[in-house]
Amino acid sequence: MKFEKYKVMTNIPIHIAIIPDGNRRWARKRGLPVFEGHKFAAEKTLPKLIKKLQERGVNYFTFWALSTENLIERTKKEVDVLMQLMRYFLKSKAAELHKKGIKMKIIGNREKLPADIQNQIRKVEELTKNNQEMTIVFAINYGGRDEIIRAIKKVESRKSKVERLNKDNFNNVLDTAGIPDPDLIIRTGGEKRLSGFMLWQSEYSELYFSDVLFPDFSEKELEKAINDFASRKRRFGK
């Protein structure tokens, strides 16, 4: 699907993506095990942000739940906790989101995920595929470079000539096929980098960096980011 350049007439981003940094630091500051930061973020912070985004009329929301590096570099105990939280969200929260008319899509390399999570992902995507109120994209075992490499392999497997590739048909083999590029990418936790997130799709994304650790990233903080976006003039290279 080809997307034209979006004009945000109301100054509300059509697509907001969040890199949720700071869960472990939040827990350590409170003398808690690191998994408590992830747990609080999944059970408390994320649902409130989703509700706020829906109220503000944002059409697409992408949340980077687990990077390819996280899966390799984090301890087995921490990864196990993250997987349990994914199971919780996919099973417990998906039904709630479905009732609200929200479509769910998962991007990333699914092959490395546990079989039961892969199965649950398929069920959730099938359940919500016709919903139109809002689309939530969870990036699980996702990395920008990994996505591009997998996309090129798809092109090769389809016997398409590489010479015929252009930016529009390449979009169709990415994990995000059918989804507009993010207008606004927010990173919490004080770091000022994208860490490989949506390398292809972020070409003209506006970037917003917050010092607030993700578990404390409230609806008010989200509003600050949206208002900052609204104050910018987007030129798309013009």
C-alpha positions in Angstrom: 0.0 0.0 0.0 1.3 3.4 -0.9 0.9 6.3 1.5 0.9 9.9 0.5 2.5 12.5 2.7 0.1 13.0 5.6 -1.0 16.5 6.4 -1.8 16.7 10.1 -4.6 19.3 9.9 -5.3 19.2 13.7 -1.6 19.0 14.6 -2.2 15.6 16.2 0.2 12.9 14.9 -1.4 10.2 12.9 1.2 7.7 14.1 3.1 8.0 17.4 5.8 5.5 18.4 7.4 5.1 21.8 10.8 3.7 22.8 10.1 3.0 26.5 13.4 3.4 28.2 14.0 3.4 32.0 12.1 0.5 33.4 15.1 -1.1 35.1 16.5 2.2 36.5 13.0 3.1 37.9 13.0 -0.2 39.8 16.6 0.1 41.1 15.8 3.6 42.4 13.2 2.1 44.5 15.3 -0.8 45.7 13.1 -3.3 43.7 14.1 -6.2 41.3 14.4 -4.9 37.8 11.4 -6.9 36.6 9.1 -4.8 38.8 9.8 -1.9 36.5 8.7 -3.9 33.5 5.7 -5.1 35.4 4.6 -1.6 36.4 5.1 -0.3 32.9 3.0 -3.1 31.3 0.2 -3.1 33.9 -0.1 0.6 34.8 1.7 3.0 32.5 1.0 1.5 29.0 -2.8 1.1 29.4 -3.1 4.7 30.6 -1.2 5.9 27.5 -3.2 3.8 25.2 -6.4 5.3 26.6 -5.0 8.9 26.3 -3.9 8.3 22.7 -7.3 7.0 21.7 -9.0 10.0 23.3 -6.7 12.3 21.4 -7.5 10.7 18.1 -4.2 9.1 17.3 -4.7 6.4 14.6 -1.6 4.4 15.1 0.6 3.7 18.1 3.8 1.6 18.0 5.3 0.4 21.2 8.8 -1.2 21.3 8.4 -4.0 23.8 11.5 -6.0 23.1 14.5 -5.4 20.8 16.6 -8.1 19.1 19.5 -7.0 21.3 17.4 -7.4 24.5 16.6 -11.0 23.6 20.3 -11.8 23.4 22.0 -9.5 26.0 19.5 -9.6 28.9 19.7 -12.3 31.5 17.5 -15.4 31.0 15.5 -14.4 34.2 14.7 -10.9 32.9 13.8 -12.2 29.4 11.5 -14.8 31.0 9.8 -12.0 32.9 9.4 -10.0 29.7 7.9 -13.0 28.0 5.4 -13.5 30.9 4.4 -9.9 30.6 3.8 -10.4 26.9 1.6 -13.4 27.6 -0.3 -11.3 30.1 -0.9 -8.5 27.7 -1.7 -10.7 24.7 -4.2 -12.8 26.7 -5.7 -10.3 29.3 -5.5 -7.0 27.6 -6.2 -8.0 24.0 -9.9 -8.8 24.7 -10.2 -5.3 26.3 -8.7 -3.6 23.4 -10.8 -5.6 21.0 -14.0 -4.4 22.7 -12.8 -0.8 22.1 -12.4 -1.4 18.4 -8.6 -1.5 18.5 -6.7 -3.5 15.9 -3.4 -5.1 17.1 -0.4 -5.9 15.0 3.0 -7.4 16.0 6.2 -6.6 14.1 9.6 -8.1 14.6 11.2 -11.5 14.2 8.6 -14.0 15.5 10.6 -17.1 14.8 12.8 -16.6 17.8 9.8 -16.2 20.2 8.4 -19.1 22.2 5.8 -21.1 20.2 2.9 -20.3 22.6 3.5 -16.6 22.1 3.7 -16.9 18.4 0.4 -18.7 18.5 -1.2 -16.1 20.7 0.0 -13.4 18.4 -1.7 -15.1 15.5 -4.9 -15.3 17.5 -4.9 -11.7 18.5 -4.2 -10.4 15.0 -7.0 -12.5 13.6 -9.4 -11.5 16.4 -8.8 -7.8 15.9 -8.1 -7.6 12.1 -11.3 -5.8 11.2 -11.2 -3.2 14.0 -10.9 0.4 12.8 -10.9 2.6 15.9 -7.2 2.5 16.3 -4.2 0.3 15.5 -1.6 -0.6 18.1 1.7 -2.1 16.9 3.8 -4.0 19.3 7.5 -4.4 18.3 8.6 -7.7 19.8 12.1 -9.0 19.1 12.4 -6.1 16.7 15.4 -4.3 15.3 15.6 -2.0 12.3 18.6 -3.7 10.7 17.1 -7.2 11.3 13.8 -6.0 9.7 15.6 -4.7 6.6 17.6 -7.9 6.2 14.5 -10.0 6.5 12.7 -7.8 3.9 15.5 -8.2 1.4 15.3 -12.0 1.9 11.6 -11.8 1.1 12.3 -10.0 -2.1 14.8 -12.7 -3.1 12.4 -15.5 -2.2 9.7 -14.0 -4.4 12.0 -14.0 -7.5 11.5 -10.3 -7.8 14.3 -8.5 -9.5 16.3 -6.3 -7.1 16.6 -3.7 -9.9 12.9 -3.1 -9.7 13.0 -2.2 -6.1 12.0 1.3 -5.1 11.0 3.0 -1.8 7.3 2.3 -2.4 7.4 -1.4 -3.2 10.1 -2.0 -0.5 7.7 -0.7 2.0 5.5 -3.7 1.1 8.0 -6.2 2.3 8.7 -4.5 5.6 7.1 -5.6 8.9 5.1 -2.3 8.8 3.5 -2.9 5.4 0.2 -1.1 5.3 1.1 1.2 8.2 2.1 4.9 7.7 5.5 6.0 8.9 5.5 7.4 12.5 5.0 11.2 12.6 6.4 11.4 16.1 8.9 9.0 17.9 9.2 9.5 21.7 12.1 8.1 23.7 11.8 8.2 27.5 14.6 7.8 30.1 17.0 10.5 29.0 18.8 8.8 26.2 18.9 10.7 22.9 19.2 8.0 20.2 16.9 5.7 18.3 19.0 2.5 18.8 18.0 1.1 15.4 14.3 1.6 15.9 12.4 1.9 12.6 15.5 2.8 10.6 13.6 2.9 7.3 10.3 4.4 8.5 11.8 7.2 10.7 13.2 9.2 7.7 10.9 12.2 8.4 9.7 11.4 11.9 9.8 14.1 14.5 11.9 13.1 17.5 11.0 13.9 21.1 13.3 12.9 24.0 12.1 12.9 27.6 14.2 12.5 30.8 11.2 10.8 32.5 11.7 7.1 33.1 9.0 5.2 31.3 7.0 3.9 34.3 6.6 7.6 35.3 5.7 8.7 31.7 2.2 9.9 32.4 -0.6 11.1 30.3 0.6 14.6 31.1 4.0 13.9 29.8 2.5 12.4 26.6 0.5 15.6 26.2 3.7 17.6 26.4 5.2 15.6 23.6 2.1 16.0 21.4 2.1 19.8 22.0 5.7 20.0 21.2 5.0 18.2 17.9 2.2 20.6 17.1 4.6 23.5 17.4 6.9 22.2 14.7 6.8 22.9 11.0 7.3 19.8 8.9 8.9 20.2 5.5 9.5 16.7 4.3 12.7 17.8 2.5 11.0 20.8 0.8 
